[in-house]
Amino acid sequence: MASKSDVKVAVVTGANKGIGLEIVKSLCRHFGQDGVVYLTARNEGRGLAAVEVLRKEGLNPRFHILDVTDQSSIDTLRDHLEKEHGGIDILINNAGIGTSHNLPLYEKSLPVVKTNFFAVLAVCRSLMPLVRQSGRIVNIASTTGYIAFREQLDEDLKNRFRQVKDEEDLVALMNEYLQSCKEGTIEKNRWPDKAYGIAKLGVIVWTKIQAKRLSEQEMTRGIHVNACCPGFVSTDLTAHLPANHYGGTKITTVEGVDTPVFLALLPPGADGPNGEFLLRRKSYDFLHTDVTIDICE
Ligand SMILES: NC(=O)c1ccc[n+]([C@@H]2O[C@H](COP(=O)([O-])OP(=O)(O)OC[C@H]3O[C@@H](n4cnc5c(N)ncnc54)[C@H](OP(=O)(O)O)[C@@H]3O)[C@@H](O)[C@H]2O)c1
């Protein structure tokens, strides 16, 4: 009989639609009977409806509710996964929101930074201890993090992001951004009005910190954690943007999940990538080199 750890367990956050749903599809097809793929969603109705759609396509994901901004929801999922499977092999932090531009600065920035940055940390803090040897963690970031860093921060703020030592340091920097939004002092403090890009930049920096931390411990050395951009993908998140917003055309969700799924399925013993930011399967260390990323290549 297969032991609990023979069956691969994958968890995808924010998976009732868009890129998350497509990642679930792809992982279900990859694993077939040899894996359990959790389609998680903050809304039970929307999550179960998505599961039903996939069942009609012959796929068999499991559903669990998860609001990534709610610690008790995260803990409930963790307890369930521990009890059912003992551990997990793949965690894809995909859940994310765009900016409601009609709101005042702090009101629009806070939920974006909370969901797109702080929730990634909270989910990982809770689920990371369950990740098995050779586990893969994929954080869906964005090239907007690169744009924020390269085009919207001055040299002083760039250096502060480059020199972040640990999670505590990074959290303090992200809170400083939110505090400036709250006080209306972003211009004075030279921050951009770009919560989405700043949150995604935070995820990219945090990914590096996590990879380093995991590689320093014998028990977690085989776990790889990477951040990536799926590309400019046609989903509800980008529906308000013109197709040529970045000078290129929107790609499909099938095309968009190529890099996230590639990272999720890195084989055991792979040398890397680890702690990196990828677009179209290629790593870019834009924090420490002056590499240019061609977003619409
Ligand atoms: N589309 C692009 O071009 C693009 C480019 C770069 C990066 N990304 C990133 O890719 C990820 C997926 O985006 P998408 O384009 O697929 O957008 P989407 O179609 O709007 O899907 C976003 C998903 O996240 C979920 N979500 C939002 N807040 C949540 C919360 N608190 N707890 C749990 N789930 C939550 C949404 O659930 P509800 O249905 O309940 O709202 C939805 O399932 C995001 O992190 C986004 O920033 C997208």
The ligand as a MOL file (V3000), in Angstrom:
LIG
                    3D

  0  0  0     0  0            999 V3000
M  V30 BEGIN CTAB
M  V30 COUNTS 48 52 0 0 0
M  V30 BEGIN ATOM
M  V30 1 N -2.8050 38.2350 -15.0520 0
M  V30 2 C -1.5920 38.7380 -15.1740 0
M  V30 3 O -1.2020 39.2910 -16.2460 0
M  V30 4 C -0.6220 38.6550 -14.0240 0
M  V30 5 C 0.6750 39.1510 -14.2290 0
M  V30 6 C 1.5930 39.0670 -13.1890 0
M  V30 7 C 1.2220 38.4870 -11.9960 0
M  V30 8 N -0.0480 38.0300 -11.8050 0 CHG=1
M  V30 9 C -0.3810 37.4250 -10.5260 0
M  V30 10 O -0.9450 36.1500 -10.7440 0
M  V30 11 C -1.8000 35.8080 -9.6470 0
M  V30 12 C -3.1460 35.3420 -10.1770 0
M  V30 13 O -3.7450 36.4160 -10.8560 0
M  V30 14 P -4.8380 36.2460 -12.0120 0
M  V30 15 O -4.3880 37.0810 -13.1270 0
M  V30 16 O -5.1580 34.8220 -12.1940 0 CHG=-1
M  V30 17 O -6.0520 37.0340 -11.3110 0
M  V30 18 P -7.5740 36.6280 -11.0470 0
M  V30 19 O -8.1380 35.9280 -12.2190 0
M  V30 20 O -8.2100 37.8730 -10.5570 0
M  V30 21 O -7.4540 35.5610 -9.8630 0
M  V30 22 C -7.0210 35.9380 -8.5830 0
M  V30 23 C -7.3780 34.8350 -7.6250 0
M  V30 24 O -6.9210 35.1860 -6.3090 0
M  V30 25 C -8.0030 34.9940 -5.4200 0
M  V30 26 N -7.8900 35.7770 -4.1910 0
M  V30 27 C -7.8800 37.1180 -4.0370 0
M  V30 28 N -7.8040 37.4380 -2.7400 0
M  V30 29 C -7.7840 36.2710 -2.0450 0
M  V30 30 C -7.7220 35.9360 -0.6760 0
M  V30 31 N -7.7020 36.8740 0.2840 0
M  V30 32 N -7.6920 34.6220 -0.3310 0
M  V30 33 C -7.7230 33.6580 -1.2770 0
M  V30 34 N -7.8110 33.9090 -2.5870 0
M  V30 35 C -7.8440 35.2100 -2.9600 0
M  V30 36 C -9.2390 35.3310 -6.2280 0
M  V30 37 O -10.4150 34.8470 -5.5830 0
M  V30 38 P -11.8680 35.5160 -5.8130 0
M  V30 39 O -12.4190 34.9300 -7.0850 0
M  V30 40 O -12.6110 35.0820 -4.5940 0
M  V30 41 O -11.6730 36.9910 -5.9100 0
M  V30 42 C -8.9040 34.6090 -7.5110 0
M  V30 43 O -9.1490 33.2390 -7.3960 0
M  V30 44 C -1.8700 37.0520 -8.7650 0
M  V30 45 O -0.9610 36.9300 -7.6870 0
M  V30 46 C -1.4210 38.1680 -9.7130 0
M  V30 47 O -0.8910 39.2640 -9.0080 0
M  V30 48 C -0.9870 38.0950 -12.8010 0
M  V30 END ATOM
M  V30 BEGIN BOND
M  V30 1 1 1 2
M  V30 2 2 2 3
M  V30 3 1 2 4
M  V30 4 1 4 5
M  V30 5 2 4 48
M  V30 6 2 5 6
M  V30 7 1 6 7
M  V30 8 2 7 8
M  V30 9 1 8 9
M  V30 10 1 8 48
M  V30 11 1 9 10
M  V30 12 1 9 46
M  V30 13 1 10 11
M  V30 14 1 11 12
M  V30 15 1 11 44
M  V30 16 1 12 13
M  V30 17 1 13 14
M  V30 18 2 14 15
M  V30 19 1 14 16
M  V30 20 1 14 17
M  V30 21 1 17 18
M  V30 22 2 18 19
M  V30 23 1 18 20
M  V30 24 1 18 21
M  V30 25 1 21 22
M  V30 26 1 22 23
M  V30 27 1 23 24
M  V30 28 1 23 42
M  V30 29 1 24 25
M  V30 30 1 25 26
M  V30 31 1 25 36
M  V30 32 1 26 27
M  V30 33 1 26 35
M  V30 34 2 27 28
M  V30 35 1 28 29
M  V30 36 1 29 30
M  V30 37 2 29 35
M  V30 38 1 30 31
M  V30 39 2 30 32
M  V30 40 1 32 33
M  V30 41 2 33 34
M  V30 42 1 34 35
M  V30 43 1 36 37
M  V30 44 1 36 42
M  V30 45 1 37 38
M  V30 46 2 38 39
M  V30 47 1 38 40
M  V30 48 1 38 41
M  V30 49 1 42 43
M  V30 50 1 44 45
M  V30 51 1 44 46
M  V30 52 1 46 47
M  V30 END BOND
M  V30 END CTAB
M  END
